[in-house]
């Protein structure tokens, strides 16, 4: 009996050796790849968390500078933020915040540069579209309606449709195209819910163009 068991064990060992000789390298490399991928995934997640924490701390500093109205420090911190952590949401929010401070301090060219960076580099569509809308306003203030229209053409998000149409009307008015501006304002007015306060501003623009919106059916007289 002992001899028979020994023979069976030896056969199993021999079969295992043959299997390993044939497939061992492939199995080893497969394990290496799996374990390497797992380690890389953990490393990437750690790196992302570290980047996020550092970017968050820098954005906090940017907020303090902006709150104090410190134009120079705001610009410097935003420059560091976009240089070190350009792919983070903090850099994108930082560009919008820096532009706001720059506009408050009458630094139109600097605000345009900050917003252009967000529009070109933001990873999230929402930030890109907000930057383009604000950039269009800055360009209008700088007397560049054609450039403003180019920025508006790039905004595709449906939630911003009314604001885009309104800003487009402003750009067309700046170009002297009253009929096209009126059509843009009408589109903006129709796209906004009647309860939205901003609609009253568009109403005023249309009224100034002699195209006051008709009151809704059933409205109180």
Secondary structure, DSSP 8 states (H G I E B T S, - for coil): -HHHHHHHHHHHHHHHHHHHHHHHHHHHHHHHHHHHHHHHHHHHHHHHHHHHHHHHHHHHHHHHHHHTT-HHHHHHHHHHHHHH-TTSHHHHHHHHHHHHHHHHTT-HHHHHHHHHHHHHH-SSHHHHHHHHHHHHHHHHHTT-HHHHHHHHHT---GGGHHHHHHHHHHHHHHTT-HHHHHHHHHHHHHHS-TT-THHHHHHHHHHHTT------TT---
